[in-house]
Amino acid sequence: MPDAPRSPGAMQASVSSLFRFLSALLILIAAGAASAPAAAQNHIEADLVAEHAPVPGETLTVALRFRPETGWHGYWANPGDAGEGMRLDWSLPGGWRAGEPDYPVPHALELIGLINHVYEDPYAVLIPLRVPADGSASPGAPVVLDAQWLACSDTLCVPERARLRLRYPQDTPELRDQFDQYRAAIPPLIDRQARFGFMRDALRLAIPLPAAVDLADPHVFVRQKDVVDYGGEQRFTRNGDTLIVDIPRARPRGEPAGLEGILALDDDGNGIRFAAVPGAVPAGGAPVGPPAADTPLLLLIGGALLGGLLLNLMPCVFPILSLKALTLARAGESEGQARREALAYTAGVVLACLALGALLLVLRAGGEQVGWAFQLQEPLVVAGLLVLATLVTANLAGLYELPMLPIRTGGRGSAFATGLLAAVVATPCTGPFMAAALGAALLLPPLPALVLFAALGVGLALPFLALGFVPALRGWLPRPGPWMERFRRMMAIPMGLTALALAWLAWRAGGLHFAFAATALGVLPIVALIARHRGNRMVMAIAGVVALYFAGSLPFRVEQRAIAAQASLLDPQPWSPETLARARATGRPVFVWFTADWCLTCKVNESVAIEREATRDAFARAGVVSLRGDWTRRDPRITRFLESRGVAGVPLYLWYPAAGGEPEQLSQVLGPDTLVDLAKSQPVGPSSSD
């Protein structure tokens, strides 16, 4: 039996793991040459010094000091994605014992898409030597260390070694003062145990840390290998005197019985060490993170309100224009009814936005890497929307009256249900103002985050709210009449197109058999209702039984397969942190876009600005490298990257200039010449096919 197709996340993880494995393998091959004679000059000088003369029965602290040349670095005990830690071979007097080295706080260095834990400045590793009670106290006791380490620059790694003889203070008097500095650089071990637990995609840590301790730029370094994704975004929240850390897991996923590590507090080498045991990790509280979380709440509320208002103009709202048009038409019947309709519609929109926002926050608190519009990344949700769109289409066409959504008869129940549907279908894509507000909502505590989601709903419903309470606006609407019935039937066309689009999305998300079952599940109830109206109970019963069969089998029809990338004129590479790093290393301009099959704004932008021959030709002349990130199905790496850019959903467009530096984040609505003009502004370079 052939293997099941692999999911996008699994394929990306495999590519990433292979890339990291090959990089690490090259370094290990190089390190294997350490047995060769050492170079005349190491790029990292080392020596071994003692704090004081040895005392029988006590512990002697020695410092293994490293001084990297400019542009070179050494490694922490866990070197990260690549590199190698040091290896120590002691020659000690009889009865002496060497303990585990204590390292200062490293920092994370990214090279060619790999995250390494390194030291670029001079540093000292402290090592305890236990002197036996009957051991020699002579300062001249022979203590020799054969040390091996890896020295790397941005382009080269060299295995180095040295045979070091321990020197004592009487040989180097200035060491007495320096040891205080070395010891101060070693992060202290907290006096209480941390706790950790493994989620599906994340490691969750609870580190005891007083709330008064400032966290300027926190980062956790886990000493055990193959536990976390070193390049994954680390999310920090505070719950009283406990720091909660969520770190994406590594692939393959190691699950050690205990963890040790260093929590870096800032970029100045301040930090603490911790030891963690399995245990309950409390829910996070106040976030510690990007500056977006520090934006005034009123400004964020204004952004969410404007974002929701502008969402009425976005192409992703077009599938529900029929429902909105009917609501607008009914608003002219009477002032009291118009206000009731507006309030009911607003309540439906706001409730749906709050429900989606609350579910999103709960899932993220549980360690899930999800973002805005996460519901459309689930095939079963797409199937539910397809069934609903099919039923609404038939209702608008006059084939039957839908009791749950009496659009043709009007009423507050209709307006409320229409508002619910409008929010669910209209919010997958993010627009101007909305992106920053929702990105901040994912970092805020629950209450202010929910306020932002509610503001988004109010903005989306604002035009209808204004029509209900401003009579002058209602005066612009045509008077109700027989034309409304014809208009309703005409509006079945765009809603039917929406159903077809959802059927296509169901095929993309779950496969052909899944899409067929979902479509049948939408059509069969209509057949049953029509048969009932005509008195044909046999057809009604058969349609009902078949519909129940498809409903029961639908979850088992989802194909766990990779979605085939759609052809593109730009011939983009699949986005990943590694492909982005390699693309930027070419020195060419790089265009990255993040899209999803369920995002209508994305598809309109692709039709208007991306999939154009003019864009392809301009990119070829400028040598632009194109990368595409597909977020149709859940991808934690894309989710984390979107959050790092301060947005909560797609589309996202980034332009990396050839000269390097920070990328330009483009508007979420692209004009026909936006990308052409950007490419023309670049110096003519080699074609992307070179």
Buried (B, 14 or more C-beta within 10 A) or exposed (E): EEEEEBBBBEEBBEBBEEBBEEBBEEBBEBBEEBEEEBEEEBBBBBBBBBBBBBEEEEEBBBBBBBBBEEEBBBBBBBBBBBBBBBEBEBEBBEEBEBEEBBBBBBBBBBBBBBBBBBBBEEBBBBBBBBBEEEBBEEBEBEBEBEBBBBBBBEEEBBBBBBEBEBBBBEEEEEBEEBBEEBBEBBBEEBEEBBBBBBBEBBBBBBBBBEEEBEBEEBBBBBBBBBBBBBBBBBBBBBBEEBBBBBBBBBBEBBEBEEBBBBBBBBEEBBBBBBBBEBEEBEEBBBBBBBEBBEBEEEEBBBBBBBBBBBBBEBBBBBBBBBBBBBBBBBBBBEEEBBBBBBBBBBBBBBBBBBBBBBEBBEEBBBBBBBBBBBBBBBBBBBBBBBBBBBBBBBBBBEBBEBEEBBBBEBBBBBBBBBBBBBBBBBBBBBBBBBBBBBBBBBBBBBEBBBBBBBBBBBBBBBBBBEBBBEEEBBEEBEEBEEEBEEBBEBBBEBBBBBBBBBBBBBBBBBBEBBBBBBBBBBBBBBBBBBBBEEEBEEBBEBBBEBBEBBBEEBEEBBBEBBBEEEEBBBEBBBBBBBBBBBBBEBEBBBBBBBBBBBBBBBBBBBEBBBBBEBBBEBBBBBBBBBBBBBBBBBBBBBBBBBBEBBBBBBBBBBBBBBEEEEBEBBEBBBEEBBBBEBBEEBEEBEEBEE
